[in-house]
Amino acid sequence: MKITVINGNTRHGSTWHCMDLLKQELSRNGKIEVTEFTLPRDMPHFCLGCFSCFLNGEHTCPHSEQVSPIVAALEAADLIVLTSPVYALDVTGQLKTLFDHLCFMWLSHRPNPKMFNKVGLTLSTSAGAGLTHTRKTMQNSLKFWGVKKRFSLKEAVAAMKWEEVPLEKQAKIKRDIKIMAKKVTKTVNNIDHLPSPVFRSFMFVVMKQMMKKNTWNPTDKNHWESQGWLSGNKPF
Ligand SMILES: Cc1cc2nc3c(=O)[nH]c(=O)nc-3n(C[C@H](O)[C@H](O)[C@H](O)COP(=O)(O)O)c2cc1C
């Protein structure tokens, strides 16, 4: 299984330890090949809001040198893992800024067909609050990239570092992760047989109608045309 991990922070804290346990459990279920990015180290820039990715193509983004390898790794993965501790009831700023850079490949712009048969997993830890909102922010990106099947793990660790998480709690987290790793492995192995998510199919139909009338962004429209999606081809 090819896995691409985006770490939403650089610390080897609770979130990283959960991600590491997940890798260990996944490797028990079969061979894994992992590509990891750690933020903000591997993509330190804020989106400038220049619209160049939308209007002129993603390779014209001023930060394309950092963003393109991440997109290539997402494209190559069977499983995408997004991780973040909760900061101010949401994802870390560094993860959010990567999400901003990837809006060009949302279903509402230029959906990437390589995303359509992937499994995504979001993983977050917090002291206690904000996990639901943080999960939603991460899941939204997977959803709007068109990822086929999504899972989430969220753990309230009530600690500032992994070493402070009580052993009983660590054992519970390990059990959660083991169960999740089994589910994810089964899903990756069966992905071709799973139905397309209803939301994705609905968005495709809505956006197809929009793209037919699109006079505001030829780059987006050309993408839909070149895939044959405006002349009857269906991606899923
Ligand atoms: C800047 C900052 C903001 C945080 N905001 C929240 C928060 O809103 N809610 C919460 O429950 N925990 C919050 N925490 C605690 C962390 O989410 C929690 O300790 C998490 O497990 C840390 O992950 P890490 O060990 O991987 O760094 C915050 C921590 C930091 C450093």
The ligand as an ORCA input file, in Angstrom:
! r2SCAN-3c Opt
* xyz 0 1
  C      -1.216     26.875     20.048
  C      -1.994     25.742     20.616
  C      -3.369     25.804     20.594
  C      -4.133     24.759     21.124
  N      -5.483     24.835     21.072
  C      -6.225     23.836     21.607
  C      -7.641     23.881     21.546
  O      -8.245     24.780     20.970
  N      -8.338     22.869     22.126
  C      -7.715     21.837     22.775
  O      -8.396     20.973     23.299
  N      -6.364     21.753     22.796
  C      -5.607     22.718     22.230
  N      -4.236     22.627     22.268
  C      -3.616     21.420     22.822
  C      -3.195     20.444     21.737
  O      -4.211     20.286     20.764
  C      -2.893     19.045     22.290
  O      -2.011     19.115     23.348
  C      -2.365     18.161     21.187
  O      -2.446     16.809     21.573
  C      -0.919     18.515     20.846
  O      -0.489     17.707     19.798
  P       1.057     17.375     19.576
  O       1.526     16.698     20.859
  O       1.066     16.475     18.405
  O       1.756     18.686     19.370
  C      -3.465     23.650     21.719
  C      -2.083     23.596     21.713
  C      -1.342     24.628     21.176
  C       0.171     24.531     21.170
*
